[in-house]
Amino acid sequence: MTETRPRVITIPAKPEIAQQHAIQLQLRVAAYCRVSTDEEEQLTSYAAQQTYYTDKIMANKNWTMAGIFADEGITGTSARKRPEFLRMIRLCKQRKIDIILTKSISRFSRNTVDCLNYIRALRELGIAVIFEKENINTLESDSEILITMLGAFAQAESEIISANVRWGKRQAMREGKATIAYKKLYAYEKGEDGKPKIIPDQAQVVRSIYRQYLSGASLRMIKDRLEAEHIPNVAEGPQWTLSAIRSILTNEKYRGDVLLQKTFISDCISRKVIRNTGQLPMYLIENHHEGIVDHKTFDAVQAEMARRNAGKSPSKKYAPTGKSSYTSKYALSERLVCGECGTLYRRCTWAKRGRKRVVWRCVSRLDYGTKYCHDSPTLDEEPLQRAILAAINSAMSRKSALIQQITSAMELELAPIPGESMSLADIERRLEELSSQTRSLVAKAAQAEDASDYTAPLRAIMDEAAALKERRAVIEEQRKNNSQAIRRIEDAADALEQASAHITQWDEPLIRQLVDTVKVVSADKIIVYLRGGIEIEQELEKTR
């Protein structure tokens, strides 16, 4: 077998292809710049950064432009809020960028964790980030330690700036300076004096919303009415939201006050907005501007809203949490009570042979049969309504005496707590005296050789102070309840004063104003409790 000699073939060089490779190896360089506010000086810096990096990249023969990425007037504590930064990272992952130039670590990110995560991800892709101010190239071995330290300094600087801004805002709040977001505030615009100025047409809508709510309308009913009447919302749109209506009903600005620091930002990194439920002080500026509704109407709405929210469910079967939604369509839905088990009645519609019959039935009987409630009757709606109207009319025939009875009920509501001889002022004075005595005893005990002699008197002072604080809390709660009671009774008296002497038509809003509770005693008898404590026993017509 003959051996085959190896043969060498020479392939000649092609200089033009080598030149093409040299062109392809030009580094694709991008620049990232950012300013954190929209102020004119910062915007000038922003434009200067763009010009600077464009000139720098284009002047280097080994570099080619991969883009200038610039976020204008945006925070550096979170990458999620910087669209241009995220676009640059996407292009890096697509291998379209080789180097990123940026002024400093604080321009790249003020969040140390974010900064390191992005730098590590880019390093794995072989992409360098060059920080000019610190003279750091992230592909170098010792760069991460420096970046960690400098990034931490940048984050600390951001936290200090945030703390200073928060302090300035809170100091302004203490001085009564309010900043109001007019863009989302319905019925107000910024006046020439810098304070809220009423928009008359929208103010009428606000007053209408308050009237409807106090007459028993739900948020959903108010929403439907506003949209049916083609009343535009704060953004001039046709659709209203329940949250917008609730905001109008609960925003203190509509009574002329401003409550500051209702929310706060947790920290400068996450920037999560948290509702202030007592973590920080709030600042109430009373009579800050002209209100659209008076304080009495505003407070009445808050009391009514609290009453609706606190209503217990008549059916544990369908509402295991113990709460129910407010039913505003029918006044009796929250007023008609079973005399046997105390559960509310529910309106039902029966249909038989094409004929409908509207009745009211005990919810316990509906949900559980006779397990808990054995003998509660089913009542037809029309005879029930006639009986309630008859009871109200019998009271209307002696209107002056009825109003006098309501006044007496008010006086009873305002009666002092039995056995309470001290006023709030007396309690505060005594607490100051006890505080002074405590300081004196502590000073003496500090100088005495044996401080045990002072233990008993100090304990006695502390016990008395604790008892006084409890009494103060009881009196303050009584005052709060009294103010709510006054409002309820005054509303009932006003409704009686304005109502006709003889009511012939069933009127849901009027029934809500006049009737507190209706107890079903039997199939033939009910007891109507009017607001103010008036009790009327009324016979029911027998159904045919």
PEUR-V121839 format. One record per pair of residues at least 6 apart in sequence whose C-alpha atoms are under 6 Angstrom apart, sorted by the first residue. I is the first residue (numbers start at 1). GAP is how many residues later the second one is. D is the distance in Angstrom with one decimal. If there is no record, write none. Layout:
# PEUR-V121839
i: {I:I}
gap: {GAP:GAP}
d: {D:D}
This chain:
# PEUR-V121839
i: {26:26:27:27:28:28:28:28:28:28:29:29:29:29:29:30:30:30:30:31:31:31:31:32:32:32:33:34:34:34:34:35:35:36:36:36:37:38:69:70:71:76:76:77:77:77:98:99:99:99:100:101:102:103:103:103:104:104:106:109:110:110:111:112:112:128:128:129:129:130:130:186:187:187:187:187:188:188:188:188:189:189:190:190:191:215:216:217:218:232:254:254:255:255:255:255:255:256:256:256:256:256:257:257:257:257:258:258:259:259:260:260:261:262:263:263:263:264:264:265:265:265:266:308:312:312:312:313:313:313:314:314:331:331:335:335:336:336:336:337:337:337:337:338:339:339:339:341:345:345:345:345:346:346:346:347:347:348:348:348:349:349:350:350:358:359:359:359:360:360:361:377:383:387:393:396:403:406:409:414:445:489:492:492:514:514:515:515:516:516:516:517:518:518:519:519:520:524:524:525:525:525:526:527:527:528:528:529}
gap: {36:37:36:71:35:36:37:38:69:70:36:37:69:70:71:36:37:38:70:37:69:70:71:37:38:70:37:36:37:38:73:37:38:37:38:39:36:35:15:14:13:33:34:33:34:192:29:28:29:30:29:29:29:28:29:30:27:29:48:6:44:45:44:39:40:10:11:8:9:6:7:48:11:12:15:16:8:9:10:11:7:8:6:7:6:294:112:111:110:6:37:38:36:37:38:39:40:31:32:33:34:35:28:29:30:31:26:27:24:25:22:23:21:14:11:12:13:9:10:6:7:8:6:18:10:11:12:9:10:11:29:30:177:181:182:183:8:9:182:6:7:8:182:182:180:181:182:32:15:16:17:18:14:15:17:12:13:10:11:12:8:9:6:7:23:20:21:22:18:19:17:146:158:153:109:105:90:126:123:68:6:43:22:39:16:17:15:16:13:14:15:12:9:10:7:8:6:15:16:13:14:15:12:9:10:7:8:6}
d: {5.1:5.4:4.8:5.9:5.9:5.0:6.0:5.3:5.2:5.1:5.5:5.1:5.9:4.7:5.9:4.8:4.9:5.8:4.9:5.0:5.4:4.5:5.8:4.8:5.7:5.2:4.9:5.5:4.9:5.9:6.0:5.5:5.3:4.4:4.7:5.1:4.1:4.8:5.5:6.0:5.8:5.2:5.4:4.9:5.1:5.3:5.0:5.6:4.9:5.9:4.7:5.1:5.4:5.7:5.2:5.9:5.0:5.3:5.4:5.5:5.2:4.7:5.4:4.9:5.6:5.5:5.5:5.9:5.5:5.7:4.6:5.2:5.9:5.0:4.7:5.2:5.7:5.3:4.7:5.5:5.5:5.2:4.9:5.7:4.9:5.2:5.7:5.6:5.7:5.0:5.2:5.3:4.3:5.9:5.2:5.6:5.8:5.2:5.8:4.9:5.1:3.8:5.6:4.6:5.2:5.3:5.8:5.1:5.7:4.4:5.7:5.0:5.3:5.2:5.5:4.4:4.8:5.7:5.5:5.5:5.5:4.6:5.5:5.8:5.6:4.6:5.8:5.3:4.6:4.3:5.7:5.5:5.6:5.8:4.6:5.8:5.8:5.5:4.8:5.7:4.4:5.8:4.9:5.3:5.6:5.1:5.1:5.9:6.0:5.1:4.3:5.4:5.4:5.4:5.9:6.0:4.6:5.9:5.4:5.9:5.7:4.5:5.5:5.0:5.8:5.4:4.3:5.2:5.9:5.2:5.0:5.4:5.9:5.7:5.5:5.3:6.0:4.9:5.9:5.8:4.9:5.6:6.0:5.8:5.7:5.7:4.4:5.7:5.6:5.2:5.1:5.2:5.7:4.6:5.6:5.1:4.7:5.8:4.8:5.9:4.6:5.5:5.5:5.7:4.4:5.8:5.1:4.5}
